[in-house]
Structure formats: structure tokens, C-alpha cells
Amino acid sequence: MIELGPERIAAEAGARIVREGSADRPRAAAIDSRSAASGDLFFGLRGERDDGGQYAPAVLAAGAWGAVVEPHRAEQMAQTAAPGWVFAAADPLAALQGLARGWRRELGCRVVGITGSTGKTSVKDICRAILPFRTHASPENFNTEVGLPLAILSAEPETELLVLEMAMRGRGQIAELCAIAEPDVAAITNVGPVHLELLGTVEAIAEAKAEILDGLRPGGRAVVPAEADALAPHLRDELETVTFGPGGEVFARSAVGGPSGLTALIVTPDGEATFELPFPEQHNLTNALCAVAIGVALDAAPAEMARRAPGISFSRLRGELIELPGGSVLVNDCYNANPISMRAALDHLASLEIAGRRIAVLGGMGELGPDGPAYHREIGAHARGLGIDEIVGVGELATDYAPGRWAGDPHAAVPLVRDLLGEGDAVLVKGSRSVGLEAFTEELTARLGG
């Protein structure tokens, strides 16, 4: 429930009330007319090919609390649409963002913003589990100029902590998100060769990520990896910083694991604690250290975070383990990919204790610029150096892995892998989201009955 009255909503959104509705307050914000529910406040956003405002009358007819649309449409709806509040805003997206900022301030809770080349979602998921507050976190990939406001507006009034993922595709975008979220803690998971096609150099990527540091509220704290040299020029002396990883203030003194999890002794400036982590991947241990450092920045006790650690769970498509017939297993990590995360996933595949072979189904990595082919060749060489038995490339970019087998699309890859798969094998599925490898996973598991 968004506990703001219509007049306050209009003020925060920079909108004008054109028609009054019921005295109730809206349940949530929505931008998709197909999923808008009764009691929602619908924002008619203009897209590249479509104007969402045209669907506002139908949304009101289905029971929505109200709609925010462009002025010309609002005047029409005031005369013809079904009952409900009608607001006019010159830019409904700016109205959505303004209302989200107003609700963030009304909540009065602390806010964590997380950005980075990889690991944002996993760090967010770990934070949601281990931080000892009434925490509301971004659902799925609600991390853009549209998704982040929706994530804020879905927070309940009793929320004590907002944990928000912030995506970046160019300069100024993190700054835009910070202007909405006004973070108290800014975390950068890492800086790597992602979005090189747009920004050109790793230094430029670091500069764009560092916008989150400039977007901190007064007295805010930063959480950064100890080994991220590219961030050094952006760490002001007056900025209170918590570092994590080797050489940092939050680090793992030891980590012992098996196929189902890690037992890690994590050291912090506030003491140490033993964390029972329900995942075996070393790269997720780094993500856990980042999350613990965020807790340190929020003055959370290490022992309390450790107590909650067994409850960690990850969003789907990120290292999801799917058991297949014959004792084989599929590692479904196809949400996205770049050179950092691809290496980590292959390292994890190589570390699995299995009876059979290791098969890597790799889609291409997008947005790497002119050096993209070289990055793909390096990943292919890394996989072979690890002893991965079979590399199946999917899509045009994947030819640069020099795979043993290749398919033009995810559906064509299914019979290739099905014929390769034997008892006790492990299959990694990973690639940029544009490749659509989730379709491969769904079709393969359906055919195998997994």
C-alpha cells in the first residue's frame, strides 16, 4: 500500500488531478496494463513503438485506483473513462520517478544502492537474507529508470531497509537512479569489461559506476572491493568506506566447502563470525563478503548476519541447480554473461565433484566492443585450460570460443547436448540474455523429464 493521499501523490509526481475517484489510497504502482490489478495506480508510459496511455481507460474499467497519463489523454478520460482518479503529467515516467522519491522519503528508512559489472543481483539476494532489518529488495531485475521506481513503490510502510539494484548502460544513468533512491550506502561489487561497446575503457566504466558514490546522502558510506584499482580516483578522503575481499576490511580467513555449501570464517572491523553459506561457488563467497560489508556499513552485528546466512536463496537463472536423469546436473546460469562472470562460472563447473564429464553450453557475451572476439577467445582458452570436456557454442558471437560443437540458436543446441549428455555429467548454461538460453534450459529439461 502506498500510504499517500491523492493530493500528495499529485504533488510528488508533478501531476495535476483532472478527475477525483474514491477516497482510498493506491495498492501499488503499475506500468503494464496486462498485469495491473484492482487498486493499482497505472502510469501510461510512452515507449519506442507504443503509448501506454492508450490502455489507461481499460485499466480503470478493470478496477484500477487511478491513472497518470499525458494531459490530452487525461482530459478525454475525465469525460469518458470508468471511475477512478485521473492525473495529468507531461511526462508520466518523470511522474513515476518523482512519486517513488516521495515514497522513499515518506518511508524514512535507510537505502542501499548496489551496482557493479557482475554480482549485483546475487549481492542483493544475500543482503535480503542476512541483514537483520525489515528489508524490501528489488524484485528480479527491477534496476532501471523504470524498474527501480516500481521497486520502491512496492515497499510496505513498515520497511526498515530498501536494497536496490542499479543497472548502468551509460554515463549519467546511475546518477539518475541515485536522484530517485537517495542511497545511504553505495556498494560497487566490481568493475570489469562490461559495456565496453558504449563506454570504451574500463576506466570510463569505473567513472560511470562511481556516480553512485556522488549520489550518496550526506553521511553516507561506500562499500567497494579492496582490489578495484580503477575506483581509486573516485574514493574521496572524506568518504567513509568499507572494503571487502583479499586485503580488505571484510574478508574470509578460511572457507571450507562441499557440493552443497561453504563454511566461511568472515572477519570484519566489528568482529568475526562463522557463516554457513548454502552455495559452493567461490565467486558467490565474494558476493557474500560484499553483502557482509554492506551490513557493516549499516552497523549490523556479524553474529546476527551469520545466524541468517543459511536462509540465502538466489533469483532464478543465476546458478540454479537442476537435477537431470542419470545423476547428471545442469547449472542454469543464463541470466547474463561477461568475461568476469563467465570465468567464475567455468571455474565453478571445473570444481564440481562429479562422476562424468563437464559440458559448457556458452552463448555469446554482448556489448564488448571491438575487442569482443578476443574476450571470447580468452574464455574459450580458459575453459579448455580448466579441462572442460565439451564446449557447445550458441549464436554467432560464440564461434569465437572455438567450440567443439556449435548451434545457431538455443533450440538447435538442444539435440546436440542431449546426444552428448551421459550419466553423472554436469552441464553449465551461460550467455548474455540476448541469446535467450533460458529457452534451451526449458526445452532440454522438458525432453529429459528433469
C-alpha positions as CSV (number, residue, x, y, z in Angstrom):
1,M,0.0,0.0,0.0
2,I,1.3,3.5,-1.0
3,E,0.2,5.4,2.1
4,L,-0.1,8.8,0.3
5,G,-3.3,10.6,-0.4
6,P,-4.2,11.8,-3.9
7,E,-3.1,15.4,-3.3
8,R,0.3,14.3,-2.0
9,I,0.6,11.9,-5.0
10,A,-0.1,14.7,-7.4
11,A,2.5,16.9,-5.7
12,E,5.2,14.3,-5.6
13,A,4.6,13.2,-9.2
14,G,4.4,16.7,-10.5
15,A,1.0,15.9,-11.8
16,R,-2.4,17.6,-11.8
17,I,-5.7,16.0,-10.6
18,V,-8.1,16.0,-13.5
19,R,-10.8,13.8,-12.0
20,E,-11.4,12.5,-8.5
21,G,-12.1,8.9,-7.6
22,S,-12.5,7.1,-4.4
23,A,-11.0,8.2,-1.1
24,D,-8.9,5.1,-0.8
25,R,-5.2,5.1,-1.4
26,P,-3.5,3.0,-4.2
27,R,-2.3,-0.5,-3.5
28,A,0.8,-0.3,-5.8
29,A,2.1,1.3,-9.0
30,A,1.9,-0.5,-12.4
31,I,3.0,0.2,-15.9
32,D,1.8,-3.0,-17.7
33,S,-1.9,-2.9,-18.4
34,R,-1.9,-6.7,-18.7
35,S,-0.8,-7.2,-15.1
36,A,-2.3,-4.1,-13.5
37,A,-4.5,-5.2,-10.6
38,S,-7.5,-3.8,-8.9
39,G,-6.4,-0.9,-6.7
40,D,-3.3,-0.1,-8.6
41,L,-2.1,3.4,-9.8
42,F,-1.4,2.9,-13.5
43,F,1.3,5.0,-15.3
44,G,0.8,5.3,-19.0
45,L,4.4,5.4,-20.2
46,R,5.4,6.2,-23.8
47,G,7.6,3.5,-25.4
48,E,9.5,3.4,-28.6
49,R,6.6,2.0,-30.5
50,D,3.6,2.3,-28.2
51,D,1.9,4.8,-25.9
52,G,0.9,3.0,-22.7
53,G,-1.6,5.8,-22.0
54,Q,-4.0,4.3,-24.6
55,Y,-4.6,1.4,-22.3
56,A,-5.5,3.5,-19.2
57,P,-9.3,3.5,-19.8
58,A,-9.3,-0.3,-19.9
59,V,-7.2,-0.4,-16.7
60,L,-9.6,1.8,-14.9
61,A,-12.5,-0.3,-16.2
62,A,-10.8,-3.3,-14.7
63,G,-10.8,-1.7,-11.2
64,A,-7.5,0.3,-11.1
65,W,-7.4,3.0,-8.4
66,G,-6.2,5.7,-10.9
67,A,-4.1,6.5,-13.9
68,V,-1.3,9.0,-14.7
69,V,-1.4,9.9,-18.4
70,E,-0.4,12.8,-20.6
71,P,-2.6,15.9,-20.4
72,H,-4.6,15.4,-23.7
73,R,-5.5,11.9,-22.7
74,A,-6.3,12.8,-19.2
75,E,-8.9,15.4,-20.4
76,Q,-10.5,12.8,-22.6
77,M,-10.6,10.2,-19.8
78,A,-12.2,12.6,-17.4
79,Q,-15.3,12.6,-19.6
80,T,-15.4,9.0,-20.8
81,A,-13.4,6.6,-18.7
82,A,-14.6,4.3,-15.9
83,P,-14.5,5.7,-12.3
84,G,-11.1,6.3,-10.8
85,W,-8.5,9.0,-10.2
86,V,-7.1,10.6,-13.3
87,F,-3.9,12.6,-13.1
88,A,-2.3,14.6,-15.9
89,A,1.5,14.7,-16.3
90,A,3.5,16.0,-19.2
91,D,6.0,13.1,-18.6
92,P,4.4,10.0,-16.9
93,L,7.9,8.5,-16.5
94,A,9.2,11.5,-14.6
95,A,5.9,11.4,-12.5
96,L,6.6,7.7,-11.6
97,Q,10.1,8.6,-10.6
98,G,9.0,11.6,-8.6
99,L,6.4,9.6,-6.7
100,A,9.0,6.9,-5.9
101,R,11.3,9.5,-4.5
102,G,8.5,10.9,-2.4
103,W,7.6,7.4,-1.1
104,R,11.2,6.7,-0.3
105,R,11.3,9.9,1.8
106,E,8.0,9.0,3.4
107,L,9.2,5.6,4.4
108,G,12.2,7.3,6.2
109,C,14.2,4.1,6.0
110,R,17.8,3.5,5.0
111,V,18.5,2.7,1.4
112,V,21.3,0.6,-0.1
113,G,22.2,1.0,-3.7
114,I,24.2,-1.8,-5.4
115,T,25.9,-1.5,-8.8
116,G,28.8,-3.3,-10.4
117,S,29.8,-5.2,-13.5
118,T,28.7,-8.5,-12.1
119,G,27.1,-9.9,-8.9
120,K,24.6,-7.1,-8.3
121,T,21.6,-9.4,-8.1
122,S,23.4,-12.0,-6.0
123,V,24.6,-9.4,-3.5
124,K,21.1,-8.1,-3.3
125,D,19.7,-11.6,-2.7
126,I,22.3,-12.2,0.0
127,C,21.5,-8.8,1.7
128,R,17.8,-9.6,1.7
129,A,18.6,-12.8,3.6
130,I,21.3,-11.8,6.1
131,L,20.6,-8.2,7.1
132,P,18.6,-8.0,10.4
133,F,16.0,-5.5,9.3
134,R,12.6,-5.5,7.7
135,T,14.1,-5.4,4.3
136,H,12.5,-4.8,0.9
137,A,14.7,-5.6,-2.1
138,S,14.3,-5.0,-5.8
139,P,12.4,-7.9,-7.4
140,E,14.1,-9.8,-10.2
141,N,15.8,-7.2,-12.5
142,F,13.9,-4.0,-11.4
143,N,17.1,-2.0,-11.7
144,T,16.4,0.6,-14.4
145,E,14.9,4.1,-14.6
146,V,11.5,2.3,-14.8
147,G,12.1,-0.8,-12.6
148,L,13.8,1.0,-9.7
149,P,10.9,3.4,-9.0
150,L,8.5,0.4,-9.2
151,A,10.6,-1.5,-6.7
152,I,10.5,1.5,-4.3
153,L,6.7,1.9,-4.7
154,S,6.2,-1.8,-3.9
155,A,7.8,-1.3,-0.4
156,E,5.4,-1.7,2.5
157,P,5.1,1.2,5.1
158,E,6.9,-0.8,7.8
159,T,10.0,-1.3,5.7
160,E,13.2,-0.5,7.6
161,L,15.7,-1.0,4.7
162,L,15.5,-0.8,1.0
163,V,18.1,-2.7,-1.0
164,L,18.0,-1.6,-4.6
165,E,20.0,-2.9,-7.6
166,M,21.1,-0.2,-10.0
167,A,21.9,-1.1,-13.6
168,M,24.2,1.0,-15.8
169,R,24.4,1.2,-19.6
170,G,26.0,4.7,-20.0
171,R,27.1,7.8,-18.3
172,G,24.6,9.6,-16.1
173,Q,22.3,6.6,-15.6
174,I,23.5,5.7,-12.1
175,A,23.2,9.4,-11.2
176,E,19.6,9.4,-12.4
177,L,18.8,6.3,-10.2
178,C,20.5,7.9,-7.2
179,A,18.5,11.0,-7.6
180,I,15.4,8.8,-7.1
181,A,16.7,6.4,-4.4
182,E,18.9,8.8,-2.4
183,P,21.1,5.9,-1.0
184,D,22.6,5.9,2.4
185,V,25.0,3.1,1.5
186,A,26.5,2.8,-2.0
187,A,28.0,-0.6,-2.9
188,I,30.1,-1.4,-6.0
189,T,30.6,-5.1,-6.5
190,N,33.4,-4.9,-9.0
191,V,34.5,-3.1,-12.2
192,G,35.2,-5.1,-15.3
193,P,35.0,-5.1,-19.1
194,V,31.2,-4.8,-19.4
195,H,29.5,-2.2,-21.7
196,L,32.8,-1.5,-23.4
197,E,30.9,-1.0,-26.6
198,L,29.2,2.0,-25.0
199,L,31.9,3.4,-22.8
200,G,35.2,2.4,-24.5
201,T,37.5,1.7,-21.5
202,V,37.4,0.1,-18.1
203,E,38.4,3.5,-16.6
204,A,35.3,5.0,-18.2
205,I,33.2,2.2,-16.8
206,A,34.6,2.8,-13.3
207,E,33.8,6.5,-13.7
208,A,30.2,5.7,-14.6
209,K,29.8,3.2,-11.7
210,A,31.3,5.8,-9.3
211,E,28.3,8.1,-9.9
212,I,26.8,6.0,-7.1
213,L,29.4,7.5,-4.7
214,D,28.5,11.0,-5.7
215,G,24.8,10.2,-5.2
216,L,25.1,9.3,-1.5
217,R,23.1,11.2,1.0
218,P,25.2,13.3,3.5
219,G,27.0,11.0,5.9
220,G,26.6,8.0,3.6
221,R,29.0,5.1,3.4
222,A,30.6,3.3,0.5
223,V,31.3,-0.4,0.1
224,V,34.0,-1.2,-2.5
225,P,36.3,-4.1,-3.4
226,A,39.8,-3.8,-2.0
227,E,41.4,-4.7,-5.3
228,A,39.5,-2.4,-7.6
229,D,42.3,0.0,-8.6
230,A,40.1,1.6,-11.3
231,L,37.9,3.1,-8.5
232,A,40.8,4.7,-6.6
233,P,40.5,8.1,-8.2
234,H,36.9,8.3,-7.2
235,L,37.3,7.5,-3.5
236,R,37.3,10.8,-1.7
237,D,39.2,11.2,1.5
238,E,36.1,12.3,3.4
239,L,34.1,9.4,2.2
240,E,33.7,6.7,4.8
241,T,34.5,3.4,3.0
242,V,34.3,-0.3,3.9
243,T,36.4,-2.5,1.7
244,F,35.9,-6.3,1.1
245,G,37.8,-9.1,-0.4
246,P,41.5,-10.0,-0.1
247,G,43.4,-7.1,1.6
248,G,40.1,-5.5,2.6
249,E,38.4,-4.9,6.0
250,V,35.9,-7.7,5.4
251,F,37.5,-10.9,4.2
252,A,37.3,-14.7,4.6
253,R,40.0,-16.0,6.9
254,S,39.1,-19.5,5.8
255,A,36.4,-21.2,3.6
256,V,35.8,-24.9,3.6
257,G,33.2,-26.4,1.3
258,G,31.5,-29.3,-0.3
259,P,29.0,-29.7,-3.1
260,S,26.2,-28.0,-1.2
261,G,27.8,-25.1,0.6
262,L,30.7,-23.3,2.2
263,T,31.6,-22.8,5.9
264,A,33.5,-19.4,6.0
265,L,35.1,-17.6,8.8
266,I,34.5,-14.0,7.9
267,V,36.4,-11.2,9.6
268,T,35.0,-7.7,9.9
269,P,36.0,-4.5,11.7
270,D,33.3,-5.4,14.3
271,G,34.5,-8.9,14.9
272,E,34.4,-12.3,13.2
273,A,31.7,-14.9,12.7
274,T,31.3,-18.3,11.1
275,F,28.9,-18.3,8.1
276,E,27.2,-21.4,6.9
277,L,26.7,-20.4,3.3
278,P,24.2,-22.6,1.2
279,F,26.2,-22.4,-2.0
280,P,29.5,-23.9,-3.1
281,E,30.7,-21.3,-5.6
282,Q,33.8,-19.2,-4.8
283,H,32.5,-16.2,-6.7
284,N,29.4,-16.1,-4.5
285,L,31.7,-16.1,-1.5
286,T,33.0,-12.8,-2.8
287,N,29.4,-11.6,-3.2
288,A,28.7,-12.7,0.3
289,L,31.7,-10.6,1.5
290,C,30.2,-7.6,-0.3
291,A,26.9,-8.2,1.4
292,V,28.5,-8.5,4.9
293,A,30.4,-5.3,4.2
294,I,27.1,-3.6,3.5
295,G,25.9,-4.9,6.8
296,V,29.0,-3.5,8.5
297,A,28.2,-0.1,6.9
298,L,24.7,-0.4,8.4
299,D,26.1,-1.3,11.8
300,A,24.7,-4.9,11.7
301,A,26.3,-7.4,14.1
302,P,28.3,-10.1,12.3
303,A,26.9,-12.8,14.5
304,E,23.4,-11.9,13.6
305,M,24.2,-11.9,9.9
306,A,25.8,-15.3,10.3
307,R,22.7,-16.6,12.0
308,R,20.6,-15.7,9.0
309,A,23.1,-16.9,6.3
310,P,21.6,-20.5,5.8
311,G,18.4,-18.8,4.5
312,I,20.2,-17.3,1.5
313,S,18.5,-18.1,-1.8
314,F,19.1,-16.7,-5.3
315,S,16.9,-15.3,-8.0
316,R,16.2,-17.8,-10.8
317,L,18.6,-18.3,-13.8
318,R,21.6,-17.4,-11.5
319,G,23.5,-20.6,-10.7
320,E,20.3,-22.6,-10.3
321,L,21.0,-26.3,-9.9
322,I,18.6,-28.6,-11.8
323,E,18.9,-32.3,-11.3
324,L,18.6,-34.4,-14.5
325,P,18.0,-38.1,-15.1
326,G,21.0,-40.4,-14.7
327,G,22.6,-38.4,-11.9
328,S,23.6,-35.5,-14.1
329,V,23.1,-31.9,-13.1
330,L,22.5,-28.7,-15.0
331,V,23.9,-25.3,-13.7
332,N,21.4,-22.8,-15.0
333,D,23.3,-19.5,-15.0
334,C,21.9,-18.0,-18.2
335,Y,20.6,-14.6,-16.9
336,N,23.6,-12.7,-18.3
337,A,27.3,-13.0,-19.1
338,N,30.5,-11.1,-19.4
339,P,34.2,-12.0,-19.1
340,I,34.2,-11.8,-15.3
341,S,31.1,-13.9,-14.6
342,M,31.9,-16.3,-17.4
343,R,35.3,-17.2,-15.9
344,A,33.7,-17.6,-12.5
345,A,31.0,-19.9,-13.8
346,L,33.6,-22.0,-15.7
347,D,35.7,-22.2,-12.6
348,H,32.7,-23.4,-10.6
349,L,31.9,-26.1,-13.3
350,A,35.5,-27.3,-13.1
351,S,35.3,-27.6,-9.3
352,L,32.2,-29.8,-9.2
353,E,32.8,-33.3,-7.9
354,I,31.1,-35.4,-10.5
355,A,31.4,-38.9,-11.9
356,G,31.0,-37.9,-15.6
357,R,32.1,-35.1,-17.9
358,R,31.8,-31.4,-17.8
359,I,29.9,-29.7,-20.7
360,A,29.8,-25.9,-21.1
361,V,26.9,-24.5,-23.2
362,L,28.1,-21.0,-23.9
363,G,26.2,-18.2,-25.6
364,G,28.0,-15.0,-26.7
365,M,28.8,-12.1,-24.5
366,G,27.4,-8.8,-25.8
367,E,28.5,-5.2,-25.6
368,L,32.2,-5.9,-25.5
369,G,33.1,-3.5,-28.4
370,P,35.8,-4.2,-31.0
371,D,37.8,-6.4,-28.6
372,G,34.8,-8.8,-28.2
373,P,36.3,-11.6,-30.3
374,A,39.5,-11.5,-28.2
375,Y,37.5,-11.8,-25.0
376,H,35.6,-14.8,-26.4
377,R,38.8,-16.5,-27.5
378,E,40.3,-15.9,-24.0
379,I,37.2,-17.5,-22.4
380,G,37.4,-20.5,-24.8
381,A,41.0,-21.0,-23.9
382,H,40.3,-20.6,-20.2
383,A,37.6,-23.4,-20.4
384,R,40.0,-25.7,-22.2
385,G,42.7,-24.9,-19.7
386,L,40.3,-26.0,-16.9
387,G,39.8,-29.3,-18.6
388,I,36.2,-28.7,-19.6
389,D,35.3,-31.7,-21.8
390,E,32.9,-30.2,-24.3
391,I,32.2,-26.6,-25.3
392,V,28.9,-26.0,-27.2
393,G,28.7,-22.5,-28.6
394,V,25.3,-20.9,-29.2
395,G,24.9,-18.0,-31.5
396,E,27.1,-16.1,-33.9
397,L,29.4,-14.5,-31.2
398,A,30.0,-17.9,-29.7
399,T,32.0,-19.1,-32.7
400,D,35.0,-17.1,-31.2
401,Y,35.1,-19.6,-28.3
402,A,36.4,-22.1,-30.9
403,P,33.8,-24.6,-29.6
404,G,33.8,-28.2,-30.3
405,R,30.2,-28.0,-31.4
406,W,28.1,-25.0,-32.4
407,A,24.4,-24.2,-32.8
408,G,22.9,-21.1,-34.4
409,D,20.2,-20.7,-31.7
410,P,19.1,-22.2,-28.3
411,H,16.6,-24.7,-29.9
412,A,19.2,-26.1,-32.3
413,A,21.6,-26.6,-29.3
414,V,19.2,-29.0,-27.5
415,P,19.7,-32.1,-29.6
416,L,23.5,-31.5,-29.6
417,V,23.6,-31.5,-25.8
418,R,21.1,-34.3,-25.4
419,D,23.3,-36.6,-27.5
420,L,26.4,-35.6,-25.5
421,L,24.8,-36.0,-22.1
422,G,25.7,-39.1,-20.1
423,E,25.4,-40.4,-16.5
424,G,27.0,-38.2,-13.9
425,D,27.7,-35.3,-16.3
426,A,27.5,-31.6,-15.3
427,V,26.2,-29.0,-17.8
428,L,26.8,-25.3,-17.4
429,V,24.4,-23.0,-19.4
430,K,25.6,-19.4,-19.6
431,G,25.5,-16.5,-22.1
432,S,24.2,-12.9,-22.5
433,R,20.5,-12.5,-22.0
434,S,20.1,-11.6,-25.7
435,V,21.0,-15.2,-26.6
436,G,17.9,-16.5,-24.8
437,L,19.5,-19.6,-23.3
438,E,16.6,-20.0,-20.9
439,A,14.7,-21.5,-23.8
440,F,17.5,-24.1,-24.1
441,T,17.2,-25.0,-20.5
442,E,13.4,-25.3,-20.6
443,E,13.4,-27.4,-23.7
444,L,16.3,-29.7,-22.6
445,T,14.8,-30.4,-19.2
446,A,11.3,-31.0,-20.7
447,R,12.7,-33.5,-23.2
448,L,14.7,-35.3,-20.5
449,G,12.0,-35.2,-17.9
450,G,14.2,-33.2,-15.5
